[in-house]
Every structure is written in C-alpha cells, then in structure tokens.
Amino acid sequence: MAILTAGLVAALTWAGERLLDGGATGIKQRLKDKAAQSELADLTARAIEAAVAIAPSLAEDFRSDSFLNGVVAPVAIERVADPSAVISASELADQYMARFVEPWVRDGDANRALAAIFDTDQPTILRALEAFVATLRTELFSSEHWKDVGRDRTIEETHQKVSALFELQARRSGDDVVDLATAKADSKIASQDLLEWQRTISGLFMARSELDLLINRIRTEPRGRTLLVGDVTPVSHPAITRVLG
C-alpha cells in the first residue's frame, strides 16, 4: 500500500491547492504538515482498499493515478473542508463509468462491457464506492490530525444555525413563531456528523478526550456557550451532569 499512499500524497496536495479557497488557510497549512499529510493519505488509502475488497477486479482502476487525481483526492479534500458535504456514492460510480467503462462501450450496452472486460456489474461498483465513502468518513472522524477540523466546523455551523433560530424566535410572535420542536429537530440534523463519531473498536468502548475537553471548557469559560448534542442523563454522563448541576 506504500505506492498507493505515495500517489495519494501527491494527489491530495494538488487537489488542495486547486480546490481550497482563501478561507481554508488552516487546512492548507495542515496539508503541508508531513505527519498530517501522511495520515490523510493513509486513511484515504484504507478507504480505497475497502472498495477494492468489494470489487477486486477493479483494484487497478481504483488505485490508478487517473482515479486518484480525478475522483478520490477531490472527494477527500471536499470532505475535509466541509464535513457537512454529502458525498454521493452514486455520483462517484457515474464518474467511474465515464472515466473507465464508456470508452470500451461499442454497442451502447455498458453492462455487457462491464461483464466482459471488467468482470463486474454496476451494483457491485456502487457497493464498492459506498464502502469507500463510509470508510473515509469514519477514518476522518477517528484520525489524529483531521478529526478536529470536521468537529470544529460542524460545531460552529450547528451553533450558528441554532442561534439564528432562537434569534428568529425572539423577533417574531403569534403564528410566525418558530416551533421549538422543529428547531430542535433541525439542530439534530445539522449535528449528524457529530452523532456518527465512532465510539467503539471491535465492540470495545473507545475512551475519548473530547469529554474532558468539554467539561474543562464548561468550567473555565462560564460566560461562553457550549452546545451539547443528545440527551444528558446521570446514568450515561455522570461527569457532565455534575458540572451542569
């Protein structure tokens, strides 16, 4: 996998320079950090191998420079830059078909070309790329150098959306008042990435430093606002319950 990772370092660097705007200075700087750069390439490589495991006959295509530069690296950079972005496996499958399969189609039947030349079919390609997307998301949220990029941006966006809802609630009255249940439901949707953080490995609970950071923030910044997602009960989160009183 070393050759694949080396190719990804180059592809991710190129994609970052091409796709990230001026507001993504922090991400650009992190891409220049060798440890962070290497980790992003490694976790993206694992996502590719998850796709290869489902469609082994497409391994050469999935690992090719064309696919890394044209599809994989842009998707990884997009996910890092905007954790709320929805990555469509179906769209990735369409890109694969256009890039690798359609040039071989002679009679208008892509399925025949897939079976004869690629030894696969479209449902298998879709499943493979669904595995790629899911693995990439999980790897990013459990990474050392990249999880906080998504976490911080998601928290900030959630805070902004909830604050806007409450400001709108304060300005309006009567029939125009925003329904509180709807506002809570919207904030839960906005926090979906946070709710999908991996909590276990092979069935074993994984200790997270975020809880200690959260408790310390509440204790040391009483004038600030901290948004908690989900229910807090004495049974599930006794430490937070003690802090909140």
LINNORGI-V107028 format. One record per residue. N is the residue number from 1. RES is the residue in three letters. PHI is phi in radians with two decimals (NA if undefined). Layout:
n->{N | N}
res->{RES | RES}
phi->{PHI | PHI}
This chain:
n->{1 | 2 | 3 | 4 | 5 | 6 | 7 | 8 | 9 | 10 | 11 | 12 | 13 | 14 | 15 | 16 | 17 | 18 | 19 | 20 | 21 | 22 | 23 | 24 | 25 | 26 | 27 | 28 | 29 | 30 | 31 | 32 | 33 | 34 | 35 | 36 | 37 | 38 | 39 | 40 | 41 | 42 | 43 | 44 | 45 | 46 | 47 | 48 | 49 | 50 | 51 | 52 | 53 | 54 | 55 | 56 | 57 | 58 | 59 | 60 | 61 | 62 | 63 | 64 | 65 | 66 | 67 | 68 | 69 | 70 | 71 | 72 | 73 | 74 | 75 | 76 | 77 | 78 | 79 | 80 | 81 | 82 | 83 | 84 | 85 | 86 | 87 | 88 | 89 | 90 | 91 | 92 | 93 | 94 | 95 | 96 | 97 | 98 | 99 | 100 | 101 | 102 | 103 | 104 | 105 | 106 | 107 | 108 | 109 | 110 | 111 | 112 | 113 | 114 | 115 | 116 | 117 | 118 | 119 | 120 | 121 | 122 | 123 | 124 | 125 | 126 | 127 | 128 | 129 | 130 | 131 | 132 | 133 | 134 | 135 | 136 | 137 | 138 | 139 | 140 | 141 | 142 | 143 | 144 | 145 | 146 | 147 | 148 | 149 | 150 | 151 | 152 | 153 | 154 | 155 | 156 | 157 | 158 | 159 | 160 | 161 | 162 | 163 | 164 | 165 | 166 | 167 | 168 | 169 | 170 | 171 | 172 | 173 | 174 | 175 | 176 | 177 | 178 | 179 | 180 | 181 | 182 | 183 | 184 | 185 | 186 | 187 | 188 | 189 | 190 | 191 | 192 | 193 | 194 | 195 | 196 | 197 | 198 | 199 | 200 | 201 | 202 | 203 | 204 | 205 | 206 | 207 | 208 | 209 | 210 | 211 | 212 | 213 | 214 | 215 | 216 | 217 | 218 | 219 | 220 | 221 | 222 | 223 | 224 | 225 | 226 | 227 | 228 | 229 | 230 | 231 | 232 | 233 | 234 | 235 | 236 | 237 | 238 | 239 | 240 | 241 | 242 | 243 | 244 | 245}
res->{MET | ALA | ILE | LEU | THR | ALA | GLY | LEU | VAL | ALA | ALA | LEU | THR | TRP | ALA | GLY | GLU | ARG | LEU | LEU | ASP | GLY | GLY | ALA | THR | GLY | ILE | LYS | GLN | ARG | LEU | LYS | ASP | LYS | ALA | ALA | GLN | SER | GLU | LEU | ALA | ASP | LEU | THR | ALA | ARG | ALA | ILE | GLU | ALA | ALA | VAL | ALA | ILE | ALA | PRO | SER | LEU | ALA | GLU | ASP | PHE | ARG | SER | ASP | SER | PHE | LEU | ASN | GLY | VAL | VAL | ALA | PRO | VAL | ALA | ILE | GLU | ARG | VAL | ALA | ASP | PRO | SER | ALA | VAL | ILE | SER | ALA | SER | GLU | LEU | ALA | ASP | GLN | TYR | MET | ALA | ARG | PHE | VAL | GLU | PRO | TRP | VAL | ARG | ASP | GLY | ASP | ALA | ASN | ARG | ALA | LEU | ALA | ALA | ILE | PHE | ASP | THR | ASP | GLN | PRO | THR | ILE | LEU | ARG | ALA | LEU | GLU | ALA | PHE | VAL | ALA | THR | LEU | ARG | THR | GLU | LEU | PHE | SER | SER | GLU | HIS | TRP | LYS | ASP | VAL | GLY | ARG | ASP | ARG | THR | ILE | GLU | GLU | THR | HIS | GLN | LYS | VAL | SER | ALA | LEU | PHE | GLU | LEU | GLN | ALA | ARG | ARG | SER | GLY | ASP | ASP | VAL | VAL | ASP | LEU | ALA | THR | ALA | LYS | ALA | ASP | SER | LYS | ILE | ALA | SER | GLN | ASP | LEU | LEU | GLU | TRP | GLN | ARG | THR | ILE | SER | GLY | LEU | PHE | MET | ALA | ARG | SER | GLU | LEU | ASP | LEU | LEU | ILE | ASN | ARG | ILE | ARG | THR | GLU | PRO | ARG | GLY | ARG | THR | LEU | LEU | VAL | GLY | ASP | VAL | THR | PRO | VAL | SER | HIS | PRO | ALA | ILE | THR | ARG | VAL | LEU | GLY}
phi->{NA | -1.09 | -1.15 | -1.08 | -1.11 | -1.08 | -1.12 | -1.23 | -0.99 | -1.15 | -1.16 | -1.19 | -1.09 | -1.11 | -1.14 | -1.10 | -1.16 | -1.47 | -1.81 | -1.39 | -1.56 | -1.14 | -1.42 | -1.88 | -1.03 | -1.06 | -1.19 | -1.08 | -1.14 | -1.18 | -1.14 | -1.47 | -1.31 | -1.06 | -1.17 | -1.16 | -1.05 | -1.14 | -1.13 | -1.10 | -1.14 | -1.11 | -1.24 | -1.19 | -1.08 | -1.13 | -1.15 | -1.12 | -1.16 | -1.14 | -1.25 | -1.07 | -1.08 | -1.53 | -2.24 | -1.06 | -1.21 | -1.81 | -0.97 | -1.11 | -1.19 | -1.08 | -1.65 | -1.27 | -1.04 | -1.07 | -1.28 | -1.09 | -1.35 | -1.54 | -2.24 | -1.12 | -1.08 | -1.03 | -1.14 | -1.10 | -1.14 | -1.06 | -1.18 | -1.13 | -1.24 | -2.46 | -1.08 | -1.47 | -1.12 | -1.57 | -1.63 | -1.57 | -1.11 | -1.13 | -1.17 | -1.12 | -1.11 | -1.11 | -1.13 | -1.09 | -1.04 | -1.16 | -1.41 | -2.00 | -1.69 | -0.99 | -1.06 | -1.70 | -1.41 | -1.94 | -2.01 | 1.44 | -1.86 | -1.16 | -1.13 | -1.16 | -1.13 | -1.06 | -1.22 | -1.38 | -1.79 | -1.82 | 0.94 | -2.73 | -2.53 | -1.14 | -1.04 | -1.18 | -1.07 | -1.10 | -1.09 | -1.09 | -1.34 | -1.13 | -1.13 | -1.04 | -1.09 | -1.12 | -1.16 | -1.05 | -1.09 | -1.12 | -1.11 | -1.14 | -1.27 | -1.90 | -1.42 | -1.42 | -1.71 | -2.06 | -1.14 | -1.26 | -1.07 | -1.18 | -1.07 | -1.13 | -1.19 | -1.15 | -1.10 | -1.11 | -1.14 | -1.11 | -1.06 | -1.11 | -1.19 | -1.17 | -1.08 | -1.10 | -1.13 | -1.21 | -1.14 | -1.14 | -1.07 | -1.24 | -1.38 | -1.77 | -2.56 | 1.09 | -1.23 | -1.48 | -1.13 | -1.22 | -1.20 | -1.10 | -1.10 | -1.14 | -1.08 | -1.13 | -1.12 | -1.12 | -1.18 | -1.18 | -1.10 | -1.11 | -1.73 | -1.03 | -1.10 | -1.15 | -1.20 | -1.61 | -0.98 | -1.21 | -2.03 | -2.34 | -2.25 | 0.94 | 1.45 | -1.72 | -1.12 | -1.82 | -1.10 | -2.12 | -1.31 | -1.07 | -1.11 | -1.12 | -1.12 | -1.13 | -1.10 | -1.13 | -1.10 | -1.10 | -1.29 | -1.69 | -2.22 | -1.13 | -1.46 | -1.46 | -2.07 | -2.17 | -1.64 | -1.77 | -1.78 | 1.73 | -1.43 | -1.99 | -2.16 | -1.02 | -1.34 | -1.47 | -2.43 | -1.07 | -1.15 | -1.15 | -1.05 | -1.14 | -1.15 | -1.32 | 1.30}
